[in-house]
Amino acid sequence: MVDRMPEWIKRYFSKPRLKPYLRAAGGDPRAAMRLYRWNVEASAALYIPLQCVELAVRNALHDCLVAKYGRPDWWEVAPLDGGGHDLVVKARKKCEDKERKRSKEQKRRRRPVTVDDVVTELTFGFWTTLLVSRYDRVFWVPTLHRAFPHVGRRDDLYDDLWAVVRLRNRVMHHEPIHGDGLAADHARIYRVLDALDPDLSKEVRAMDQFPSVLARKEDALE
């Protein structure tokens, strides 16, 4: 099926990348390329709600933990497990490497890595793991529930967040997202935003162009 596509497409997009689109398009190379373009358009449209939910969750959790531990670098005293601690160390090292490179390129003195640097570098997955059940008595019950004043069950929130993390990673790594579960994953973004703040959720919806892009998906295959 891939062999029926133009050479420039196979050369610059690679056969393994194109195969999922060809399968979804029933082997039609033209429909596969239309679906590929739709996938790019859908990924671009999802960037706004994904960016908003990641920033909002990160900042809400960080603020709660700063208040609980009384210091901006709360991870230095919080009882993170080994995996969480390793992610903090990795984030700090990445910040240090970036600053070392910048100072060398700009020929200036290296500045110390700040708390904000580390917070920004910590992955969305790291923040989501703070809501895992093993942290209930450590983080959720004492403080993190305050970040989601409109939440129902923590377990449901955690499941929604992990689905959003997986979607975010697929989008940012240019992977296929055209499967049947895309509408459900998009809905999960707004369940998380609603749990944080319904007004925030409303504002993000006003910017979100994804529903109109999703409605055009079938056109890509016709």
C-alpha positions as a Markdown table, in Angstrom:
| # | Residue | x | y | z |
|---|---|---|---|---|
| 1 | Met | 0.0 | 0.0 | 0.0 |
| 2 | Val | 2.8 | 2.4 | 0.9 |
| 3 | Asp | 4.5 | 1.7 | -2.4 |
| 4 | Arg | 1.6 | 3.3 | -4.3 |
| 5 | Met | 2.4 | 6.7 | -2.7 |
| 6 | Pro | 4.6 | 9.3 | -4.3 |
| 7 | Glu | 8.3 | 8.9 | -3.7 |
| 8 | Trp | 8.7 | 12.2 | -1.9 |
| 9 | Ile | 6.0 | 11.3 | 0.6 |
| 10 | Lys | 7.7 | 7.9 | 1.4 |
| 11 | Arg | 11.1 | 9.6 | 1.6 |
| 12 | Tyr | 10.2 | 12.4 | 4.0 |
| 13 | Phe | 7.4 | 10.9 | 6.1 |
| 14 | Ser | 8.7 | 7.2 | 6.2 |
| 15 | Lys | 6.7 | 4.0 | 5.5 |
| 16 | Pro | 6.2 | 3.1 | 9.2 |
| 17 | Arg | 4.7 | 6.5 | 9.9 |
| 18 | Leu | 2.3 | 6.3 | 7.0 |
| 19 | Lys | 1.0 | 2.7 | 7.5 |
| 20 | Pro | -1.6 | 3.6 | 10.2 |
| 21 | Tyr | -3.1 | 6.2 | 7.9 |
| 22 | Leu | -3.2 | 3.7 | 5.0 |
| 23 | Arg | -4.9 | 1.1 | 7.1 |
| 24 | Ala | -7.5 | 3.6 | 8.3 |
| 25 | Ala | -8.1 | 4.7 | 4.7 |
| 26 | Gly | -8.5 | 1.2 | 3.4 |
| 27 | Gly | -5.3 | 1.3 | 1.4 |
| 28 | Asp | -6.2 | 4.4 | -0.6 |
| 29 | Pro | -3.1 | 6.5 | -0.7 |
| 30 | Arg | -4.9 | 9.8 | -1.5 |
| 31 | Ala | -7.3 | 9.3 | 1.4 |
| 32 | Ala | -4.4 | 8.3 | 3.6 |
| 33 | Met | -2.7 | 11.6 | 2.9 |
| 34 | Arg | -5.9 | 13.5 | 3.5 |
| 35 | Leu | -6.2 | 11.7 | 6.8 |
| 36 | Tyr | -2.6 | 12.6 | 7.6 |
| 37 | Arg | -3.3 | 16.3 | 7.0 |
| 38 | Trp | -6.4 | 16.0 | 9.2 |
| 39 | Asn | -4.4 | 14.5 | 11.9 |
| 40 | Val | -2.0 | 17.4 | 11.8 |
| 41 | Glu | -4.9 | 19.8 | 11.9 |
| 42 | Ala | -6.5 | 18.0 | 14.8 |
| 43 | Ser | -3.2 | 18.0 | 16.7 |
| 44 | Ala | -2.8 | 21.7 | 16.2 |
| 45 | Ala | -6.4 | 22.4 | 17.4 |
| 46 | Leu | -5.8 | 20.3 | 20.5 |
| 47 | Tyr | -2.8 | 22.3 | 21.5 |
| 48 | Ile | -4.8 | 25.1 | 23.1 |
| 49 | Pro | -6.9 | 23.0 | 25.5 |
| 50 | Leu | -3.9 | 20.7 | 26.2 |
| 51 | Gln | -1.7 | 23.6 | 27.0 |
| 52 | Cys | -4.3 | 25.2 | 29.3 |
| 53 | Val | -5.1 | 22.0 | 31.2 |
| 54 | Glu | -1.4 | 21.2 | 31.8 |
| 55 | Leu | -0.5 | 24.7 | 33.0 |
| 56 | Ala | -3.6 | 24.9 | 35.2 |
| 57 | Val | -3.1 | 21.5 | 36.8 |
| 58 | Arg | 0.6 | 22.2 | 37.4 |
| 59 | Asn | 0.1 | 25.6 | 39.0 |
| 60 | Ala | -2.8 | 24.5 | 41.1 |
| 61 | Leu | -1.0 | 21.5 | 42.6 |
| 62 | His | 2.2 | 23.5 | 43.0 |
| 63 | Asp | 0.4 | 26.3 | 44.9 |
| 64 | Cys | -1.2 | 23.8 | 47.2 |
| 65 | Leu | 2.1 | 22.1 | 48.0 |
| 66 | Val | 3.9 | 25.4 | 48.6 |
| 67 | Ala | 1.2 | 26.3 | 51.1 |
| 68 | Lys | 1.4 | 22.9 | 52.8 |
| 69 | Tyr | 5.1 | 22.8 | 53.2 |
| 70 | Gly | 5.8 | 26.5 | 53.6 |
| 71 | Arg | 8.5 | 26.7 | 51.0 |
| 72 | Pro | 8.6 | 27.1 | 47.2 |
| 73 | Asp | 10.8 | 24.1 | 46.7 |
| 74 | Trp | 8.4 | 21.8 | 48.6 |
| 75 | Trp | 9.8 | 18.7 | 46.9 |
| 76 | Glu | 12.9 | 19.0 | 49.1 |
| 77 | Val | 10.9 | 18.0 | 52.2 |
| 78 | Ala | 7.8 | 16.3 | 50.8 |
| 79 | Pro | 7.7 | 12.5 | 51.1 |
| 80 | Leu | 8.0 | 11.7 | 47.3 |
| 81 | Asp | 8.6 | 8.1 | 46.4 |
| 82 | Gly | 11.7 | 7.1 | 44.5 |
| 83 | Gly | 10.2 | 7.6 | 41.1 |
| 84 | Gly | 9.0 | 11.1 | 42.0 |
| 85 | His | 12.4 | 12.1 | 43.5 |
| 86 | Asp | 14.2 | 10.9 | 40.4 |
| 87 | Leu | 12.0 | 13.0 | 38.2 |
| 88 | Val | 12.8 | 16.1 | 40.3 |
| 89 | Val | 16.5 | 15.4 | 40.1 |
| 90 | Lys | 16.2 | 14.9 | 36.3 |
| 91 | Ala | 14.3 | 18.1 | 35.9 |
| 92 | Arg | 16.9 | 20.1 | 37.9 |
| 93 | Lys | 19.8 | 18.6 | 35.9 |
| 94 | Lys | 18.0 | 19.5 | 32.7 |
| 95 | Cys | 17.6 | 23.1 | 33.9 |
| 96 | Glu | 21.3 | 23.2 | 34.8 |
| 97 | Asp | 22.4 | 21.9 | 31.5 |
| 98 | Lys | 20.2 | 24.4 | 29.6 |
| 99 | Glu | 21.6 | 27.3 | 31.7 |
| 100 | Arg | 25.2 | 26.1 | 31.2 |
| 101 | Lys | 24.6 | 26.0 | 27.4 |
| 102 | Arg | 22.9 | 29.5 | 27.4 |
| 103 | Ser | 25.7 | 31.1 | 29.5 |
| 104 | Lys | 28.3 | 29.6 | 27.2 |
| 105 | Glu | 26.6 | 30.8 | 24.1 |
| 106 | Gln | 25.9 | 34.3 | 25.4 |
| 107 | Lys | 29.3 | 34.5 | 27.2 |
| 108 | Arg | 27.8 | 35.5 | 30.5 |
| 109 | Arg | 27.9 | 34.3 | 34.1 |
| 110 | Arg | 25.7 | 31.3 | 34.8 |
| 111 | Arg | 22.7 | 32.1 | 36.9 |
| 112 | Pro | 21.4 | 29.7 | 39.5 |
| 113 | Val | 18.5 | 27.4 | 38.7 |
| 114 | Thr | 15.3 | 28.7 | 40.2 |
| 115 | Val | 12.2 | 27.0 | 41.6 |
| 116 | Asp | 10.2 | 28.3 | 38.6 |
| 117 | Asp | 12.7 | 26.6 | 36.3 |
| 118 | Val | 12.3 | 23.3 | 38.0 |
| 119 | Val | 8.4 | 23.6 | 38.2 |
| 120 | Thr | 8.3 | 24.3 | 34.4 |
| 121 | Glu | 10.6 | 21.4 | 33.6 |
| 122 | Leu | 8.7 | 18.8 | 35.6 |
| 123 | Thr | 6.6 | 16.7 | 33.3 |
| 124 | Phe | 2.8 | 16.6 | 33.2 |
| 125 | Gly | 3.1 | 12.9 | 34.2 |
| 126 | Phe | 5.0 | 13.9 | 37.3 |
| 127 | Trp | 2.2 | 16.2 | 38.5 |
| 128 | Thr | -0.4 | 13.6 | 37.7 |
| 129 | Thr | 1.3 | 10.9 | 39.7 |
| 130 | Leu | 0.8 | 13.1 | 42.8 |
| 131 | Leu | -2.8 | 12.1 | 42.6 |
| 132 | Val | -2.2 | 8.4 | 42.7 |
| 133 | Ser | -3.9 | 6.4 | 45.5 |
| 134 | Arg | -0.7 | 5.7 | 47.4 |
| 135 | Tyr | -0.3 | 9.4 | 48.0 |
| 136 | Asp | -3.9 | 9.8 | 49.3 |
| 137 | Arg | -2.9 | 10.4 | 53.0 |
| 138 | Val | 0.3 | 12.3 | 52.1 |
| 139 | Phe | -1.0 | 14.7 | 49.5 |
| 140 | Trp | -4.6 | 14.4 | 48.5 |
| 141 | Val | -6.4 | 14.4 | 51.8 |
| 142 | Pro | -4.3 | 17.1 | 53.5 |
| 143 | Thr | -4.1 | 19.5 | 50.6 |
| 144 | Leu | -4.4 | 18.6 | 47.0 |
| 145 | His | -8.1 | 18.1 | 47.1 |
| 146 | Arg | -8.2 | 21.9 | 47.4 |
| 147 | Ala | -6.8 | 22.3 | 43.9 |
| 148 | Phe | -10.0 | 20.6 | 42.5 |
| 149 | Pro | -12.9 | 22.1 | 44.5 |
| 150 | His | -15.5 | 20.8 | 42.0 |
| 151 | Val | -14.2 | 17.2 | 41.7 |
| 152 | Gly | -16.3 | 14.2 | 42.2 |
| 153 | Arg | -14.2 | 11.1 | 42.9 |
| 154 | Arg | -10.4 | 11.3 | 43.0 |
| 155 | Asp | -10.1 | 8.0 | 41.1 |
| 156 | Asp | -12.1 | 9.4 | 38.2 |
| 157 | Leu | -10.0 | 12.6 | 38.2 |
| 158 | Tyr | -6.8 | 10.5 | 38.2 |
| 159 | Asp | -8.1 | 8.4 | 35.2 |
| 160 | Asp | -9.1 | 11.4 | 33.3 |
| 161 | Leu | -5.7 | 13.1 | 33.9 |
| 162 | Trp | -3.7 | 10.1 | 32.7 |
| 163 | Ala | -5.8 | 9.9 | 29.6 |
| 164 | Val | -5.1 | 13.6 | 29.0 |
| 165 | Val | -1.3 | 13.0 | 29.6 |
| 166 | Arg | -1.3 | 10.2 | 27.0 |
| 167 | Leu | -3.1 | 12.4 | 24.5 |
| 168 | Arg | -0.8 | 15.3 | 25.2 |
| 169 | Asn | 2.3 | 13.1 | 24.6 |
| 170 | Arg | 0.9 | 11.7 | 21.4 |
| 171 | Val | 0.2 | 15.2 | 20.1 |
| 172 | Met | 3.6 | 16.5 | 21.1 |
| 173 | His | 5.4 | 13.6 | 19.5 |
| 174 | His | 3.5 | 13.9 | 16.2 |
| 175 | Glu | 1.8 | 10.5 | 16.5 |
| 176 | Pro | -1.5 | 9.4 | 15.0 |
| 177 | Ile | -4.5 | 10.5 | 17.1 |
| 178 | His | -7.3 | 9.8 | 14.6 |
| 179 | Gly | -8.7 | 6.8 | 16.5 |
| 180 | Asp | -12.3 | 6.5 | 17.7 |
| 181 | Gly | -11.5 | 7.5 | 21.3 |
| 182 | Leu | -10.4 | 11.1 | 20.4 |
| 183 | Ala | -13.8 | 12.7 | 21.3 |
| 184 | Ala | -13.8 | 11.0 | 24.6 |
| 185 | Asp | -10.3 | 12.1 | 25.4 |
| 186 | His | -11.2 | 15.7 | 24.4 |
| 187 | Ala | -14.1 | 15.5 | 26.9 |
| 188 | Arg | -11.8 | 14.4 | 29.6 |
| 189 | Ile | -9.9 | 17.7 | 29.3 |
| 190 | Tyr | -13.0 | 19.6 | 30.2 |
| 191 | Arg | -13.9 | 17.3 | 33.1 |
| 192 | Val | -10.5 | 18.1 | 34.6 |
| 193 | Leu | -10.9 | 21.8 | 33.9 |
| 194 | Asp | -14.4 | 21.8 | 35.3 |
| 195 | Ala | -13.0 | 20.2 | 38.5 |
| 196 | Leu | -10.5 | 23.0 | 38.8 |
| 197 | Asp | -12.8 | 25.9 | 37.9 |
| 198 | Pro | -15.9 | 26.0 | 35.7 |
| 199 | Asp | -15.1 | 29.6 | 34.7 |
| 200 | Leu | -11.7 | 28.5 | 33.5 |
| 201 | Ser | -13.3 | 25.7 | 31.6 |
| 202 | Lys | -15.7 | 28.1 | 29.9 |
| 203 | Glu | -12.9 | 30.4 | 28.7 |
| 204 | Val | -10.9 | 27.5 | 27.3 |
| 205 | Arg | -13.9 | 26.2 | 25.4 |
| 206 | Ala | -14.3 | 29.7 | 23.8 |
| 207 | Met | -10.8 | 29.3 | 22.3 |
| 208 | Asp | -11.1 | 25.6 | 21.4 |
| 209 | Gln | -11.5 | 24.9 | 17.7 |
| 210 | Phe | -11.2 | 21.1 | 18.0 |
| 211 | Pro | -14.9 | 20.3 | 17.8 |
| 212 | Ser | -15.2 | 21.8 | 14.3 |
| 213 | Val | -12.0 | 20.0 | 13.2 |
| 214 | Leu | -13.4 | 16.7 | 14.5 |
| 215 | Ala | -16.6 | 17.2 | 12.6 |
| 216 | Arg | -14.6 | 17.3 | 9.4 |
| 217 | Lys | -12.8 | 14.0 | 10.0 |
| 218 | Glu | -15.1 | 11.9 | 7.7 |
| 219 | Asp | -14.4 | 14.3 | 4.9 |
| 220 | Ala | -10.8 | 13.3 | 4.9 |
| 221 | Leu | -11.7 | 9.7 | 4.1 |
| 222 | Glu | -14.3 | 10.4 | 1.4 |
